[in-house]
Amino acid sequence: MRRRFVLWLGLFALLGVAVATWAQEGHPLTGSWHGEWHPAAGQKIPVLVYMKWNSKTIEGAINPGPNAAPLKVANLDASNWTVHLEADTKDQKHIVVDGKLDNIGSYNRTIAGTWTEGAMKGDFKLTRD
């Protein structure tokens, strides 16, 4: 009888850990975001943004890899779910991204708004992977 109790207790403990892990998704911007921005009619530039909450600030990069533009500014205003990002490319183009976070309850939430890179400006949409 005692052995069965210990087995049930272990099963409930594992179930509890699994549910807690699944329920705690973390910061709404954490993850890889893919999409494109449109500096001119008919022009599409693919983009990947990686963001991570480090317990104090949002860190990450635009187009991670050898030509990454590390985020210098990354803010989320949870009162209206707006996002503001800034970065500089290796060729000294300043990037400013202002958007609105949508589908917040979904894993595949989106950010859409205005993307400015150097003298070019257009709309963008990103979806979290």
Residue pairs with C-beta under 8 A, 6 or more apart in sequence:
25 107
26 53
27 52
27 53
27 58
27 76
28 76
28 78
28 101
28 104
28 109
29 51
29 53
29 58
29 74
29 76
29 83
29 101
30 51
30 52
30 53
31 50
31 51
31 128
31 129
32 48
32 49
32 50
32 128
32 129
33 48
33 49
33 50
33 51
33 111
33 126
33 127
33 128
33 129
34 46
34 47
34 48
34 49
34 126
34 127
34 129
35 46
35 47
35 124
35 125
35 126
35 127
36 44
36 45
36 46
36 47
36 124
36 125
37 44
37 45
37 47
37 115
37 117
37 122
37 123
37 124
38 44
38 45
38 122
38 123
38 124
39 45
39 115
39 117
39 120
39 121
39 122
40 120
40 122
43 122
47 62
47 63
47 115
47 124
47 126
48 62
48 63
48 64
49 60
49 61
49 62
49 63
49 85
49 97
49 126
50 60
50 61
50 64
51 58
51 59
51 60
51 71
51 74
52 58
52 59
52 60
57 74
58 71
58 74
58 75
58 76
59 71
59 74
60 70
60 71
60 74
61 68
61 69
61 70
61 71
61 87
62 68
62 69
62 71
62 85
62 87
62 95
62 97
63 69
67 89
67 90
69 87
69 88
69 89
69 90
69 95
70 87
71 85
71 86
71 87
72 86
72 87
72 88
73 84
73 85
73 86
74 84
74 85
74 86
75 83
75 84
75 85
76 82
76 83
76 101
77 83
77 84
80 100
81 100
81 101
81 102
81 104
82 98
82 99
82 100
82 101
83 97
83 98
83 99
83 100
83 101
83 111
83 113
84 96
84 97
84 98
85 95
85 96
85 97
86 94
86 95
86 96
86 97
87 94
87 95
88 94
88 95
89 95
89 117
93 117
93 118
94 116
94 117
94 118
95 115
95 116
95 117
96 115
96 116
97 113
97 114
97 115
97 116
97 124
98 113
98 114
99 111
99 112
99 113
99 114
99 124
99 126
100 111
100 112
100 113
101 109
101 110
101 111
102 109
102 110
102 111
102 112
103 109
103 110
107 128
108 127
108 128
108 129
109 127
109 128
110 125
110 126
110 127
110 128
111 124
111 125
111 126
112 123
112 124
112 125
112 126
113 123
113 124
114 121
114 122
114 123
114 124
115 121
115 122
115 123
115 124
